[in-house]
């Protein structure tokens, strides 16, 4: 019994924390270190609900927003509520807008799920199994994760993990997959990770539904987040829409292209920058 109690004490906290979700659906900074809500131009469904408050709440703390396909994953709905554009989006948490060929950055909290040398997080064995982006064919929500309405548009790769990985590999950023969280060791629970995907050039313009699917470990059911975005044929059309709705038309930039990173430390001029 004592061994069982010790096992449960070690495992249950990890299982209970095994979650994440997409916070921003059009973020201006790729491979960023620190969350800044002012850099977010689009949000997922129901982001403005006071229960979650993805925009103004502390990043990574809205655990109730997570959606995991527990129970019957192949028949469970892919989000908390069915599509309702007038309800899920607000002036403070508007729908994103994309253009064909755009490289889109999306953000998520780490929630301890990064393989890193101790004492960061849970050590190097934190897995990453699948990170996929889909667009929905049609205007109605797909029934479930194996729906033929889900069209995969990108595999965002997986992050390296395991005791066989050198520390240098685990601590090198940017990296593919979920664990692209450069400031992880500063805040393993609530630090920001980013992905990026490209809007297909052959996608039909119009209002489209996108879905993120993450499998942390094959033993854990998939996590999903759904959102809508207005897709335009050209950047000029997208920019006109953003200007009309009071949002920036600035191009996405890469954190590593505008900052000098030395041995995992941001060195701009003579200053050391931390969050």
Beta strands, then each sheet from edge to edge (+ up, - down):
strand 1: 22-24
strand 2: 29-30
strand 3: 96-99
strand 4: 103-109
strand 5: 130-136
strand 6: 150-155
strand 7: 192-198
strand 8: 206-215
strand 9: 223-232
strand 10: 253-254
strand 11: 261-262
strand 12: 265-268
strand 13: 271-273
sheet 1: 1+ 4- 7+
sheet 2: 2+ 10+
sheet 3: 3+ 9+ 8- 5+ 6-
sheet 4: 11+ 12- 13+
end
